[in-house]
Amino acid sequence: MIDPKTNLSDDSAVLLMLCSHLGIGEADAAPLTLREWNTLARKISDSEIKHPRGLLGMSGLHISQCLDMPATEADRIAQLLTRGGSIALELEQLSAAGIWCVTRADELYPTRIRDTLKHQAPPVLFGAGEASILDRSAIGIVGSRNIDDAGADFARRLGELCARSSVAVVSGGARGTDRIAMQGALDAGGFAVGILADSLTRTIRQPDVRNFIAEGHLILLTPYRPDNGFSIGAAMGRNKVIYGASDFSVVVSSEVKKGGTWAGAIEELNAGWCPLFVRTAKNAGPGNEELISRGGYAFSDAELEKIDDVFGWMKQNVVRQPAQEVLAFA
């Protein structure tokens, strides 16, 4: 079992062992994907086991019988559940570096992410910083890495306006739009949430990041292993978490039909996780125009200048659908 001083429930320990890459060796079975976990969670809920913790101590044969699954799948689950010791060791090291973890089986799992993304919410999140920031009203701000001066100015001013409106900025922490918007909020005394696609352990070593975290104004989250290297797939996967952590979102700049910002915005418009606003300006680009034609709400420089309460202004212009309940751990 995982060391109890990590303060994880047995259900959370099972999710960590089954779904995270902590403690995985070259000869170990691969952790479950999000889709595989969702399928297993439903099987557990419908069975006599009822909760993930019910898998603890079960053999592959017993899992196969109880959950009516092939022996190979059951053996993989049983093998993954034997690595509690190695995970506990890594959790201790992460905790010493200021990194914590939370799973979908925890009450402390971010409510907005759980309620918005539902079964697409990551089973495990690693974080650093004050978790209560996630309870604040939040606006996601995304855009291209290579942004022009006008777009950068919009992102910075929007970040500052969020700070004045007591709204947290949610972004990906990447070079360009993400960092500019987050920095605008933080420099104005506001709050920011960074959803990372690459290494959390490396990012929190940066002096300015450490200071903002220590002051309680910044929280960093990642759905990946804390020392994860950057990849296009990881960046695409974290996009939904940005939208899931936001009440509203804004695309500052996007290419058309290519790039991570475009793909994430199209996924968001199709899923309807949160209302999406899109910057309009003379040189905003065809990607922005296309996103508006597909359902995004126009947000101009002139409007940004006139708004005092950006959250209230967005709330007046759109109506968000109520969230549906899902299984606590599913």
C-alpha positions in Angstrom: 0.0 0.0 0.0 0.9 3.6 -0.4 2.3 5.2 2.7 -0.6 6.7 4.7 1.3 9.9 5.5 0.6 11.0 1.9 -3.0 11.6 3.2 -4.5 9.7 0.3 -7.6 7.6 0.7 -7.6 4.0 -0.4 -9.7 4.9 -3.4 -7.2 7.6 -4.4 -4.3 5.3 -3.9 -5.9 2.8 -6.3 -6.4 5.6 -9.0 -2.7 6.6 -8.6 -1.5 3.0 -9.0 -3.8 2.3 -12.0 -3.6 5.6 -13.9 -0.4 7.5 -13.1 3.1 7.0 -14.4 4.7 7.3 -11.0 6.9 4.3 -10.1 6.6 2.7 -13.5 9.6 0.6 -14.6 10.4 -0.6 -18.0 9.1 -4.1 -17.3 5.9 -2.9 -15.6 2.4 -2.9 -17.2 1.4 0.4 -18.8 -1.0 2.5 -16.7 -4.6 2.8 -17.8 -5.6 5.5 -20.2 -8.4 7.8 -19.4 -10.8 5.8 -21.6 -9.7 2.5 -20.0 -10.2 4.0 -16.5 -13.7 5.3 -17.3 -14.6 1.8 -18.5 -13.2 0.2 -15.4 -14.8 2.7 -13.1 -18.2 1.9 -14.5 -17.6 -1.8 -14.1 -16.5 -1.3 -10.5 -19.6 0.8 -9.7 -21.9 -1.8 -11.3 -20.3 -4.7 -9.5 -20.2 -6.0 -5.9 -16.9 -4.2 -5.4 -18.6 -0.8 -5.7 -15.5 1.3 -5.0 -11.9 1.3 -6.4 -10.5 0.4 -2.9 -12.3 -3.0 -3.3 -9.6 -4.0 -5.8 -6.9 -3.9 -3.2 -5.5 -7.4 -2.4 -7.5 -9.1 -5.2 -5.8 -11.5 -7.6 -6.0 -11.2 -11.3 -8.3 -14.2 -11.4 -10.6 -12.7 -8.7 -10.7 -9.3 -10.6 -11.5 -11.2 -13.8 -14.4 -13.0 -12.2 -15.9 -10.0 -10.3 -15.7 -7.6 -13.2 -16.3 -10.0 -16.1 -13.2 -9.1 -18.0 -10.5 -11.0 -19.9 -7.7 -12.5 -17.7 -5.0 -10.4 -19.5 -6.8 -7.2 -18.5 -7.4 -8.3 -15.0 -3.7 -9.4 -14.6 -2.6 -6.0 -15.8 -4.7 -4.3 -13.1 -3.5 -6.7 -10.5 0.2 -5.9 -11.5 -0.4 -2.2 -11.4 -1.8 -2.5 -7.9 1.5 -3.9 -6.6 3.5 -0.7 -7.0 2.3 1.2 -4.0 5.8 1.2 -2.4 7.5 2.8 -5.4 4.7 5.4 -5.8 5.0 6.3 -2.1 8.7 6.9 -2.5 8.1 9.3 -5.4 5.3 11.1 -3.6 7.6 11.8 -0.7 10.2 13.3 -3.1 7.5 15.4 -4.8 6.1 16.6 -1.5 9.5 17.7 -0.4 9.6 19.8 -3.6 6.2 21.3 -2.9 4.2 19.2 -5.2 1.0 17.5 -4.2 -1.5 15.3 -6.1 -5.2 14.8 -6.1 -7.4 12.2 -7.8 -11.0 12.1 -9.0 -11.8 10.0 -6.0 -10.9 13.0 -3.7 -13.3 15.6 -2.4 -10.5 18.1 -3.0 -10.4 17.4 -6.7 -11.2 20.7 -8.4 -15.0 21.0 -8.6 -15.1 23.0 -11.8 -12.9 20.7 -13.7 -14.8 17.6 -12.5 -18.3 19.2 -13.2 -17.3 20.6 -16.6 -15.2 17.9 -18.1 -17.1 15.0 -16.4 -15.6 11.7 -17.7 -12.9 13.6 -19.6 -11.5 15.0 -16.4 -8.0 13.6 -15.7 -8.0 10.8 -13.1 -5.0 12.3 -11.5 -3.7 15.9 -11.2 -0.4 17.0 -9.8 -0.1 20.6 -8.5 2.0 23.2 -6.7 0.5 26.2 -5.0 -2.6 27.3 -3.1 -5.5 25.0 -4.2 -8.1 27.5 -3.0 -7.3 29.6 -6.1 -9.2 27.0 -8.1 -12.4 28.0 -6.2 -12.2 31.6 -7.6 -14.1 32.8 -10.6 -11.8 32.2 -13.6 -11.3 33.2 -17.2 -9.1 31.1 -19.5 -6.9 33.1 -21.9 -5.1 31.3 -24.7 -3.4 32.1 -28.0 -0.4 31.6 -30.2 3.1 31.5 -29.0 4.3 33.8 -31.7 1.9 36.8 -31.0 2.2 40.3 -32.5 2.5 43.4 -30.4 -1.2 44.2 -30.6 -2.2 40.8 -29.4 0.4 40.8 -26.6 -1.0 44.1 -25.4 -4.5 42.7 -25.4 -3.5 39.7 -23.5 -1.6 41.7 -20.9 -4.5 44.2 -20.4 -7.0 41.4 -20.2 -4.9 39.8 -17.5 -4.7 43.1 -15.6 -8.5 43.5 -15.9 -9.0 40.0 -14.5 -7.0 41.0 -11.5 -9.0 44.2 -11.0 -12.2 42.1 -11.3 -11.0 39.6 -8.7 -11.0 36.9 -11.4 -8.2 34.3 -11.8 -6.5 33.9 -15.2 -6.2 30.3 -16.4 -3.7 29.5 -19.1 -1.1 27.0 -20.3 2.0 28.7 -19.1 3.6 28.5 -22.5 5.7 31.3 -24.1 3.6 34.0 -25.8 0.0 34.6 -25.0 -0.2 32.3 -22.0 2.6 33.8 -20.1 1.8 37.4 -21.0 -1.8 37.1 -19.8 -0.8 35.3 -16.6 2.0 37.8 -15.9 -0.4 40.7 -16.5 -2.7 39.3 -13.8 0.1 38.5 -11.3 1.9 41.8 -11.7 -1.4 43.5 -11.0 -1.8 41.6 -7.7 -4.2 39.0 -9.1 -4.3 35.2 -9.3 -3.3 32.8 -12.0 -3.7 29.1 -12.7 -1.2 27.5 -15.1 -2.1 24.1 -16.7 1.2 22.7 -17.8 2.0 20.3 -20.6 5.6 19.9 -19.6 7.7 19.6 -16.5 6.1 20.9 -13.3 9.2 20.0 -11.3 11.4 22.2 -13.6 8.9 25.1 -13.7 8.6 25.5 -10.0 12.4 25.9 -9.7 12.1 29.3 -11.5 12.6 32.1 -8.9 9.7 34.2 -10.0 7.4 31.2 -10.1 8.5 30.2 -6.6 7.7 33.7 -5.3 4.2 33.9 -6.8 3.4 30.4 -5.4 4.8 31.3 -2.0 2.7 34.5 -1.9 -0.4 32.4 -2.7 -1.2 34.0 -6.0 -0.2 31.2 -8.4 -1.1 27.5 -8.7 0.3 25.2 -11.3 -1.4 21.9 -12.4 -0.5 19.1 -14.7 -2.4 16.0 -15.7 0.9 14.3 -16.5 3.8 13.0 -14.6 5.5 16.0 -12.8 8.8 15.5 -14.7 7.0 15.1 -18.1 8.8 16.4 -21.1 6.9 18.6 -23.6 5.1 17.0 -26.5 2.4 18.1 -29.0 0.1 15.3 -27.6 0.6 16.5 -24.1 -0.2 20.1 -25.1 -3.3 19.0 -26.9 -4.4 16.9 -23.9 -4.0 19.7 -21.4 -6.1 22.2 -23.5 -9.3 20.7 -22.3 -8.2 21.1 -18.7 -7.7 24.9 -19.3 -11.2 25.2 -20.5 -12.5 22.9 -17.8 -10.9 25.1 -15.1 -12.5 28.2 -16.6 -16.0 29.8 -16.3 -15.3 31.7 -19.6 -12.5 31.7 -22.0 -10.8 34.0 -24.5 -8.8 33.3 -27.6 -6.5 36.2 -28.2 -4.9 34.9 -31.5 -5.2 31.7 -33.5 -4.1 30.4 -36.8 -6.8 28.9 -39.0 -7.2 25.1 -39.1 -3.8 24.5 -37.7 -1.9 24.8 -34.4 -2.8 23.9 -30.8 -4.8 27.0 -30.1 -7.1 26.3 -33.1 -7.5 22.7 -32.2 -8.2 23.4 -28.6 -10.8 26.1 -29.4 -12.6 23.9 -31.9 -12.7 21.1 -29.3 -14.1 23.5 -26.8 -16.7 24.9 -29.2 -17.9 21.3 -30.0 -17.9 20.2 -26.3 -19.3 23.5 -24.9 -17.2 23.3 -21.7 -17.4 27.1 -21.2 -18.5 30.1 -23.3 -15.7 31.1 -25.7 -14.9 34.7 -26.5 -12.6 35.6 -29.4 -10.6 38.8 -29.9 -11.6 40.9 -32.9 -9.2 43.4 -34.3 -8.0 44.6 -37.7 -5.0 42.2 -37.6 -6.4 39.5 -35.4 -6.2 37.1 -38.3 -8.4 34.6 -40.2 -8.3 32.0 -37.4 -10.1 34.4 -35.0 -12.7 35.2 -37.7 -13.3 31.6 -38.4 -13.8 30.8 -34.7 -16.4 33.5 -34.3 -18.2 32.1 -37.4 -18.3 28.7 -35.6 -19.9 30.1 -32.4 -17.3 32.1 -30.6 -18.4 35.5 -29.1 -16.7 38.6 -30.5 -14.5 40.5 -28.0 -13.0 43.7 -29.3 -10.3 46.0 -28.1 -12.9 48.7 -27.7 -15.0 46.5 -25.4 -11.9 45.7 -23.3 -11.3 49.4 -22.8 -14.9 50.0 -21.6 -15.3 47.0 -19.2 -14.8 47.4 -15.5 -16.0 44.0 -14.4 -15.0 41.5 -17.1 -16.6 38.5 -15.4 -19.9 40.3 -15.0 -19.8 41.5 -18.6 -19.3 37.9 -19.9 -22.0 36.6 -17.7 -24.5 39.1 -19.1 -23.7 38.0 -22.6 -24.0 34.2 -22.4 -25.8 31.5 -20.5 -23.9 28.5 -19.3 -25.6 25.1 -19.2 -26.0 23.5 -15.8 -23.5 20.7 -15.0 -24.6 17.1 -14.8 -23.7 14.8 -12.0 -21.2 12.0 -12.5 -19.8 9.2 -10.3 -17.4 10.6 -7.7 -14.5 8.5 -8.9 -15.7 7.8 -12.5 
